[in-house]
Amino acid sequence: MTFRPSGIFVPLITPFTDNGALGVGDLERLARTVIEEGAAGIVALGTTAEAATLSTQERGEVVEICSRVCREHKVPLLVGAGSNDTAGTVRALDELHSEADVAGALVVVPYYTRPSEAGVVAHFEYVAERSPLPLILYNVPYRTGQYLGFESLVRLSAHPQIVGIKQAVGAVDTDTARLLAEPSDAFSVLAGEDALVSPLLAMGAEGAILATANVCAREFVDLFQLWRSGDTPQARDLGNQLVGPACALMADPNPTVIKAVLHAQGRISTPTVRLPLLPARSSAIREALQHIPLRPRR
């Protein structure tokens, strides 16, 4: 049966030690915690993981740890593996498939080189034809500088190896609404904007990939289940309650505030990030902690 993503997926941060090394123990503990809080699966090496700053060896360690934890808990692991090099993306997917137990790859719209929209579609079709893994497209135009509209999304959704999309376009826009209005049994629309997850779930999204679920996994899982059960009043209420925390946790560049809050909660050893990111502002951390009280964790 073809993998189809559904539920709340957590794109894990990459914890670092005081001297900037990979925080292996913290990463494993955090992966276990979000799964125990109900996450449908985790995403390794996404934007939130500061993947661009990791060495090849570190990337391999992260995937190995996440793969082991997901396998033990019987949940799927997604891994970020795309770039603006089409042939290089195929090679990366081949290597990933041979080295780890991965359910699917999160593949970003090609950035920086600024191909036409037709070129973006051709990129994904080329990759999909050669990928050993199911693909989840990552549509995030304010990071890539590339627009991917409704007609292109419908065409790509018909490919059997493309099983979903993380839709992070900064708004509940017309293209997203049209995509959700034409549900598919083989293609999942996953919300990618943390503050907008509730309206997209209400419109029929199959789940979400949410950076702030590193901190609030249990609450986002509850929100997903409320919308799925048809409990509209409680879903609306919880969704509204989560807007403040979601905005506060993203007030500075991702994942700086998230790491600071996780550190304050005692869930990771340091809030260290790697350049070019700088630590979150003290005011942003205070604001986030006002929205997210320190609470005991299992």
N, C-alpha and C positions, 0 to 999 in steps of 0.2 A: 504493500500500500504506500502511495506517495505521501511523504511528510507534508503536513499543512499546519503552519504555526497558529496557535490559538492561546489566549490568556495573556498574563502579564510576564514579560521577559525583562530581566534586569541586566543592563549593560554595565558590568562591574568596573569599578575604579581599579587602578593598579596601585596598591599600597607600596610605599617606599619607607626605608629606614631613615634614621637621622642623617646617615652619610650618603643617602641617595640610592642605596641598593634596593633590589626587589624585596618587598616584604612578604615572603612566601607564606609564613604562618598566618598573617593577617588576611591574605587573599583567600586561603582555604577556609578560614573561619567565616569570612563574610559570605563566600559562596554557599556554605552550608546554611548560614542563618537565613538568607533570603529565600532559599528553597524551602526550609522549614516553615517560613512564614507564608508559603503558598505560591511562590513564583512558579510559573509553568516551565521555566527554563532560564538559562542565563546566556548572555552574550559576552564573549571574550574579544579583546582587541578592537573595541569600538572607539568612537571619539572620546567617550568618558574615560577610557582606559589609558589616555595619553599614548596611544599605540605608536604614533609617529616618533616618539622619543625613546622607544624600546629597542634594544639591540636584537639581533636575530636570535641569540641564545635566550634572552629574556622573553621574547615572544613565544619561543618554544616551551619555556617553563610555565608561562601563564596558561597556554593551551593545555599542557599536560595536567596541570593541577585542576583546571576547570573541567576537563574531560573526565578525570577520575571521580570528582565529586558528583558530576551529573550522572555518570554511569552508576555510582553507588545508590543514588536517589531515584534512578530510572526516569530522569527528565532530559529533554533535548538540550544540546549545546549548539549555539550558533556562534560563528566566528567571523569577524570583520576581515575581509580578504581582498577587497577591490582597490584599484588605483586608476589613474588616467592612462595607463599602458594596457591596451587590450590583450596583447600576447602575454605580457607579464602577469596579468590577472589570471589567465588560464594556467600559467605555470604555477602561480601561487596556490590555486585551487587544487591542482594535481598534487602538490607537495602536502597540502593540508590534509587531503583525503588519505594519503599514504601514511601520515604520521600520527593521526589522532582519531578518536571516535567522535565524529562531528555530524550533526543532523542536517545542517544547512549553513550556507555562507551569506553574510550580509554584505552586499556589493554596492558600493557607492556610485552614483552618477559620475562619470569622468569629469574631472575638474581642471582648471587652469588653462588647458589647451584650447578651450572654447570651441568644440565641434558644433556643428548644426544639430538641431533636435533629431533630424534623420540620422546623423552620425552617432548620436547617443543610442538610438534604437538599434542601429547596426552593431554597435559595440556590445550591447546586451545580448542580442541574438547570436552573435559570434561566440561570446562566452558561454551562453546557455547550451549551444550545440556541442560544446566540447567539455563542459563541466561535469566532473564525476559527482558533484554535490548539488542538491536543490538550491536555488538562488532566491534570496529575499532582496529586492531592490531597495536602495536607500536614497530617497528623493529629498534632498535638503538644499534647495537652491540658494539660500543665503550663505551657505558654506562653499558650494561648488561653482556658483555663478552660472548655472545651467538650468533652464526651465524644461520640464517634462510634462506635457499637457495630457488632457483626457484621451484623445485619439491614440497617442503613443502608448499610454498606460494600458488601454484596452487591447491594443495589438500585442504588447508584451505579456499581458496577463493570460493570453491564449496559449503561450508556449508551455508545454508540459513540464519543463525543467525550471520554470519561474513560478514559485509557489506563493509569493506574497510581496508586499511592499511596506517599508517603514515610511509613512507619509508625514514629513516634517517640513511643511511649507510655510509655517508661521501664521496660519489662519485656517478657518473653516471656509475654504474657497469653493467656487463653483465646480472646478474639476474634481475635487475630493467628493463633493456632494453627488456629482454624476456617477463617479466610480462606485460609491456606496449604494447608489440607487439601482445598480445592476450587479447584484451579488452573484458570486460564482462558487461552485462547490469545490473548486480546485485552486482558488487564489484568495489569499487573506489580505485585507487592508488592516494594517497595524498603526495605531496612533503613535506619532513620534514627538508631539508637542505636549510637554508635561501638564501645562495649565489648561489644555484643550482636550484632554483625554475623555472627560465625561461626555461632552456633546458628541464626540465621534463614536463612543460606545453606544450612546443613545440612538445614533443614526445607523448602527449596524456593524461597526468595526469589530473584527474578530479578536482584538486584543490590543496590546501596546508594547512598545519598547521604550522604557522610561528611565532616564538617568536618575531622577530623584527617588525612584524606587530602591536605590541603594540605602536610603534612609527610611522610606515609608512603604516598603514592600507590602506589609500586611494590609495597610489601608487601601492601596491600589487594588490588591487582590479582592478585598471586600467590595470595592466599587464595581469591579468587573462582574462579580457574582450577583450583586444587586441588580445591575442592568440585565444580566442574563436571566434572572428569575422573574423579571417584570415588575420588581418593586420600585416603581418610578419615584414615589415621594422620598423614600430613603436614599435611593441612588442620587437623586437631584441634590438632596441635602449634603450627602457625603462629598459629592463632586464639587459642590460650592465650597465646602470646608477645605478641600485640598488645593484650591487655587492659590491661596496665600502661601502655604508652604512651598508649592511648586515654583512660584515666582521668586520667593526669597532664596531658595536653594540655587537658583540660576541667575541671581543678581550680578554676580561676577563671573568671569569666564569659567565654563564647565571644565573640570570638576572641583574648582578650588573651594567653593563654599561647602559642597557636599563632603569633601575630605575634612574640612574643619569641623563640621558638625559630627561626622563619624568619630573623629578624634575626641571631641568633647564628650561624646557618649561612651567613650572607652572601647569602641569597636575596632579601631585601628590604632597603631602605636604612635604614629605621627601624621600631621596633615601635609607632609612634604609633597610638593609638585616639582616638575622639572621645567626649566626654561625651554621655550619663551614664556611659559606661564609664571605669574608671580602669585604669592600667597594671597588669599582673599583679604579684603579690607576688614578691619575690626568692626566697622559699622555694619557691614553685610553679614558678618557672622552673628553679631548680636541680634540683628533683625530675624535671621533664620532661626536662632534658638528661641526667640519669643514665639514663633509659630510652631516650633517642634520641641516640646518639653522633654527634658532628659527623663527617660523611662527605663526601667530594668529590662534587659534583654535576656533571652534564653541562651 
